[in-house]
Amino acid sequence: MQQSDGEMRTIPLVDLSAQYRAIKSEIDEAVLGVLDSASFIGGPRLEAFERAFAQGQGVAHCVGVGNGTDAITLLLRALGVGSGDEVIVPANSFIATSEAVTAAGARVVFADCREDDACIDPREVERVATQKTKAVIVVHLYGQMAEMDRLVAIAKKRNLFLIEDSAQAHCAEYRGKRAGTFGAGATFSFYPGKNLGAYGDAGAVGTNDPAVAESVRMFANHGRKKGEKYDHHIEGMNSRLDALQAAVLEVKMRHIEDWTAKRQSIADEYQERLQGVGDLVLPGLFSERPSVSHLFVVRTKQRDLLREHLRTQGIEAGVHYPIALPFLEAYAHLGHTEKDFPVSARLAKEILSIPIYPELSPEDIDRVVNSIKTFYV
Ligand SMILES: *Cc1c(COP(=O)(O)O)cnc(C)c1O
């Protein structure tokens, strides 16, 4: 959109219309193709996307499901994790991660995160694990992969399923290997604002284990095996990726590597230009696991003031997340205090997400950087 009053235009946290405008003809053609085919559930478009996504992520199997939350529940159920089992979840995440554990019938146990990558702290996983622990869910938060070597070792030693909640980490790598290849499987969300986003709710499970993939597919489709209609082997649920969303996602798969590179180059620029500004702490840099920068999260003791300053400058900023999971009302029954999760408690007060998306223009990057600098003068 062309606007003459450039200084007053709000820079959003994400800009989904800019992305649609850039690929409109491809998207429109794919969507109209689905409408013409009148094949809305399952079918060739779903299969094509599942193949493309599995290949892109470097996993053997991808199963499209209804959303990223269901993906976690379905993977837990497929692994046989449920009633009587404990599942370790990072204290610093979106509630979907822990909600999905409860939905599978298991008990949520929180572990604190690390200060430098904001992901689950392997030492805390060891500390909270018990005889009842069956799985640990690692969240590659903000696009930053967690410290997988140590987490894989802990999971192996304690015989736990390692699940990667990769809702924010499409295409992210740890020593050249992508999410989904480290443990039992990875779950993905294609919520519109994610690095790979549908035009509605959508999600997937990626795994190298064909039996796990088949079981997820069965649970997600009323307990049916592939090709069956009224043979229900178990009670499952209805959580399928529909053909319209699959068609949109398949188009977007053609662009995801390019978009990821753009996010990373914007993050590099922020790193360079915001270094040493005021009391800002920038996201940690890990050469063996570069972030795919789903969010660019800075830290400052003056978070609320900086956020308000940016708002007056027409720049949106967000907090991901303002209340760490154990301190939400939903988990009040667990009786946790800030002493139990000191790092997550502190981060929640200091973190601020500034705009980052592939279409963010050089002029807008300038505006964000300069507005932050003027806050500190
Ligand atoms: C978005 C998100 C989810 C849930 O995805 P939905 O598709 O919205 O259900 C799960 N975990 C994390 C870390 C997320 O960011």
PDBQT file of the ligand as one rigid body, heavy atoms in Angstrom, charges set to zero:
ROOT
HETATM    1  C1  LIG A 401       1.480 -21.355  17.977  1.00  0.00    +0.000 C 
HETATM    2  C2  LIG A 401       2.054 -22.306  18.935  1.00  0.00    +0.000 A 
HETATM    3  C3  LIG A 401       1.428 -23.530  19.232  1.00  0.00    +0.000 A 
HETATM    4  C4  LIG A 401       0.020 -23.876  18.824  1.00  0.00    +0.000 C 
HETATM    5  O1  LIG A 401      -0.307 -23.789  17.543  1.00  0.00    +0.000 OA
HETATM    6  P1  LIG A 401      -1.833 -23.670  17.059  1.00  0.00    +0.000 P 
HETATM    7  O2  LIG A 401      -1.719 -24.006  15.627  1.00  0.00    +0.000 OA
HETATM    8  O3  LIG A 401      -2.242 -22.252  17.292  1.00  0.00    +0.000 OA
HETATM    9  O4  LIG A 401      -2.649 -24.638  17.817  1.00  0.00    +0.000 OA
HETATM   10  C5  LIG A 401       2.089 -24.442  20.024  1.00  0.00    +0.000 A 
HETATM   11  N1  LIG A 401       3.291 -24.163  20.555  1.00  0.00    +0.000 NA
HETATM   12  C6  LIG A 401       3.913 -22.990  20.341  1.00  0.00    +0.000 A 
HETATM   13  C7  LIG A 401       5.258 -22.762  20.929  1.00  0.00    +0.000 C 
HETATM   14  C8  LIG A 401       3.313 -22.009  19.529  1.00  0.00    +0.000 A 
HETATM   15  O5  LIG A 401       3.939 -20.868  19.320  1.00  0.00    +0.000 OA
ENDROOT
TORSDOF 0
